[in-house]
Amino acid sequence: MKTKRVFLIVLDSCGIGEEPDAHAFGDHDCNTMKRISAHPAYCNDTTRRLGLANIDGQDYLGPVSHPLASVARLQEASKGKDTTIGHWEIAGVQSDKPLPTYPNGFPEDILKAFSEATGRGVLCNKPYSGTDVIRDYGEEHLRTGDLIVYTSADSVFQIAANEAIVPPELLYDYCRKARAILTGPHAVGRVIARPFVGTSASDFKRTANRHDFSLEPPRPTILDAVKASGKTVWSVGKIYDIFAGQGITDHVFTHGNTEGMEKTLALLDKDFEGLCFTNLVDFDMLYGHRQDIEGYAKAYAEFDQWLPSFMDKMKEDDVLMITADHGCDPGDDHTDHTREYVPFIMYGNQIDPVNHGTQPTFAAIAATIAKLLQVDYSCNGKALV
């Protein structure tokens, strides 16, 4: 039977154990899944039945005798642990050089060009937690109108502004200006708009109007191949932003995991042939970076308990894939992403429940999609069908 539709869901940051080179990325003793599984709020009833616990290194979760899905543990081949590089590799593009990071802040010439382009000054210019930076610089921003620019261990240029001072659309325009400046050796993976509201440090709160402006993939991805074949590529959540719109035919933005799951479920009712690519961002943004083990465990339980509603509506020629793009262990000694293996679960009527062990690249997903949808695409991944 030919596969008509593939639904690929990325649980953003839901890694399953540190990779052998994790120390080179500043990580040790990290395992996002194991960390959250110890919390009472955690539930994996559905993903365990699919075969989560049968994946290499996950036997602590209790393997099942007859898993419903094909599974594998995927190792990242690219030189990074961020969202952009992780998603690119999932889509078939390996990054042999890390994207630039700025542990000491951005150079003065970059900030000068940005200030000239926006007509506003710059505050902070350091690696910072997103909630802490508005607490510490938000009131000065309200007084001066200067923009809060900060980064993290990832390749990001983040701009925070109060919506009363800088409406979201204007902030997005500033991000586009920054994106145009950050090229060549300063081509960061993402420029991110971080709007917030409130009148003082005591009540500042980030809003759901975040928007990412990503670097374009350096070469065609599986999304481009599916689109070129005349099929549909739906993006749900921040996938459109991550790929700078490349290879996408239709998209819906979301404001969190719950809406992302609702929109993905609704797409089962649409008659299309091709790929639906979903990112559920809350795992990373709300819980991983904020070291919130309980919140992460509850979010995983929500996804796991939602899954049966999706599986029940799948058609005979649909395939579901579940994976992640990196780790973000909410209980380790820092708030940044972690260099971890990611799970791969593939379910559908035409999928044999095979354990493919550990694969050397996330690009196995792109290769598998290409084979299932019968599109012409080559990458360094092995098709797992």
N, C-alpha and C positions, 0 to 999 in steps of 0.2 A: 504494500500500500504506500502511495506517495504521501509525504507529509504536506499538508496545506498551510499550516500555521505553526510557528514556534513562538512561545511566550517565555521570554528570558527575564527573570526577576533577580536583581542584584540587591542583596541585603547589605547595604553599605557599611563596610567595616567589620562584618561578622567573620573574622578569621578563626582558624581552628588549630592554632599552635605555631610556635616560632619556626621560621625557616633556618637552615644551617648557617646562613650568613647574617642572621639577625643582629649579631654584635656589631657588624660593620655599619649598621644603620642606627646604632645607639640603643638597641633593644636587648632585653634578656628576661627570661622567665615570663614570657607573654603568651597568653592563650585566651582570646576573647570568649570563645564558646565555653571553655572549661570554667572560666571565672564566673560567668553568668549562670551556668548550670548549677552552681552550688547555692544559689539563692532560692528561697521557697516559692517565689513568684514565677520561676522558670517553668515552662511546659514545652515538651517536644513530642507529644503523643503522635502527631501526624508525620512530622519529619523523621521521627525514629522508625515508624512503620515503613516509610519510604526507603530508609537505609542509612540515615545520618550516622548512626552509631556503628555501622559496618565500614565506614570510611577509615582508611589507615589512621591510627593514632586516636580514634574516638571510641575505643572499646569501653572507656569509663562510663559511657552513656548507656551501655547494655545492648549489644548487637541483637538483631532479630534473626530468626532462622530463615525466614522467607521474605526478604525485603521486596517492596513493590516496584522499586525504581533501580535504574542503573546509577552507579555512584563512582566517584573518584576524588582523590585529594590532588589539588593543583598547586604547583609551585611557581612563583613568579620568576620569569627569566629576565625581565627588565630591571634596570638599575634604579629602583625607586620603591616607594611605599605610599604613593599618593593616589588620589581619586583619578586624576587624568591619566597617568601612566597605567594604572590598573585597568581602567575601562578600555583604553586603547589596546592593551594586550588581549583582553577578553574578545575584542573585535578583530584581532589578528595582527596588530602592529606592535612589534617589540621595540622598546626604547633602550638602546645600548649605552646611552649617556644620561645621567640624571639631569632633571630640569634644575635651573638655578635656584638656590635658596639664600636667605639673607639673615643669618643669625645676629648680625650687628646692625640691621636696618638697611635701607636702600641708600645708594650713593646720592650725594648732593645734586649731581647733574640731572638725575632722574626726578628728584623732588622739585627742582627748579623748573624743569620742563612741564611737570604736572601742574604746578602752581600757576605758571604762565598760561597754560591751556584752560584752566578752570577759573582763574581770577581769585582763588582762595589760598590761604596759607595751609600749612600742614602741622598737625599735632602728632605726638608719640613717635612714630617711625621706629618701632621695636617689635620683636616677637612678643605676642601678648595673647592671653585668653580673651575671647570675644565678649564675654560678660564682664570681665574685669576691666577691659579697656574703656568701655562706656561709663563704668562707675568712676574710673580715675580721670578720664578726660572729657566726659560728657558735658559737665557744667561749663568748662572752658570753651568747648565747642558752641554751647548756647550763647555765651557772651560774645565770642569773636566771629563765629561763622566759619572758622577754620575747620578743615576736614580731618577726621581721625584716620590716619593711615597706619596700618600695622601688618604684621606677617605672622608666620608660625614656623614650625620645622618643615612644613610643606612649601612647595613652590607657589606661593600665593601673594598677591598684592590686594589687601582688603581695605575697603573704605567704609567707615561707619559715619552715619550722619542722622541727626534727628529729623523725623519727617515734617516737623513744624518749621524747620529751618531750610531743609533741602528735601523737597517732595521726591518720592521714589523715582519718577521719570527723569527728573533732573540728575539724581544720583546715578541712574543708569547711563545718562549721557556722559557724566564725568568718568564712569568706568570705561566707556568706549574710548574716551580720550586717553586714558591710562593704557588701555590695550594697544592703541596705536603707538604709544611711546615705548612700551616694553617689548622690544624686538631684539633680534640678534643675540648677543650674550646675556641679555636681560629678559629673554622671552620666557617669562614665568608661565606655569601651567594654567593658572586662572587668575583673573581679576574678579573680585567678589564684592558686590554691593551688600552692605550690612545695615539696613535702616533700623532705627529704634525710635521709641516714643518715651514720653515722660518729661517731668519738669525739674527733677533733681536726681542726684545719685541714689537717693533712697527709693525712687520708683522707676528708674530707667529700665526699659524692657525691649529686647529685640522683637521685631515683627516678622510675619511670614512673608514679607516682600523681598527676601533675599533673591539675588539674581547673579548667576555666574557667567563670566565672559571668558571662554576658554581659547587656548591656542588651537589652531586647526591641526588635525592629525597630519603627520608628515607624508603619508602615502595612503592610498585607498584602504578602507576597512571592509569588513563583511557587510556593513550597512550599505556602502556604495555598490557592492556587488549585487546585493538583493534588489536595490533600487534599479540598477542598470538592467536587471533581468526583466523589468516590467512589473515587479511585485511591489507590495506596500511595505513600508517601514514605519510603524507607529513608535513614537517615543512617549513615555509617561514619566513625569517628574523631571529631574534635572538632566536627563540623557541628552535632550536637545542642546542644552548649554555645554555639556562636556564635549560634545562633538562639533560644537560651533555650527550646528544645523546640517553638517555634511552627511549625505546619505539618508536623510530623513524625509519622508513624504508627508506625514501627518504627525501632529504632536498635541499633547495636553500637558499643561503645567499643573502641579499640585502643591498643596501646603502641608505636606506631612504624610506619614505612613498610611494612616487610615484612608485618606482621600486617594492615595496612590493605589491601594488595594481595591477601592471602589471603582476607580477608573479602569483598572486592568480587568476586573471582573466584567464591567460593562462592555469591554471590547470583545468579549467572547460572543456577544450577540451581533457583532458587526460581521458582515460577509466580506472578508478580505483574504487574500493569499499573500503570505510573507511572514514578517517578523514583528513582534511587539516586544519592545525593550523597555523595561521598567526599572527605576532606581527608587528604593525606599530609604530616604536620607536620614530619618530620625535616629536610627541606631547610632550613626556616627555623630551627627550634629548635636542632638539633644542629650545623648547618654554616654557615648564613648569619650568624647572630648571633655565632658563635664564630670568624668569619673563617677558616673551614677550607675552603680551595679544594679540596683533595684529597678530603675527605670528601663535599663537595657533588658533585663530579664522579663519585665512585663511586656515590653514591645515585642520581644521574641515570642512570648506566649500568645499575644494578640495575632501575630502573623500565623503561627502554627494552628491556632483555632479557627482562623479564616480560611486556611487552605482547603479543607473539605468542600466548602461552598464553591470554590474554583474548580476543583477536580471533578465534582459532580456535574458541572456544566460543560466540561470539555467534550469536544466532538471526536469521532473515531480517528480523524486524521490530524488532531492537534498533539503537540508535544510541549510539555512544561519543563523548563530548566530553572534551577535555583542555584545561585552562587554568591560570591562576595568579591570585593575588589582589593582588599587589604584587611588588616586588623586595626582595632583601636581599643585595646584592653582597658576596661574602665577601672581596673584595680591594680595597675602597675605603678611605677614611680614617676610617670610623666603623663601629660595630657595629649600627646601627639599620636599619630598613627603608629602602628606596630607592623613590623615585617613578618607576616604570617602566611602559612598555607591558607587556601580557601576551599570550601566544600564545593562539590559539583553533584547535583542530584538531577536526574533526567527521567521523566515519567510520561507515559502515554500508552495507548493500546498496542502500538507497534514497537515499543521499546522493551527489549529483553532485560531482565534485572541482573546485569553483569557488574561485578566489581572490577574496575579498571586500575586499581592500585593507585600509585602516585605518578602523576604526569608532570613532565618538566616545564610546562608552560600553560598559562591561562589560555593561550591561543588554541588549545584543544577545543574550546567552545566554538570559536569561529569556524574551525575546520568541520566540526560536527554539524553546525547550522548549514554550511555550504553543501554538505552531502545530503542532509535531510531535505533541503529545499531545492536541491539539484541546480545550484548556481555555480558559475565558474569563479573560483577564488582559491588562491594558494597562499599558505603561510607556513610557519614552522611548527604548527600544531598537528596532532594526529586525530583524525575523526574517530569518535568513540561509539560508532555504530557500524 
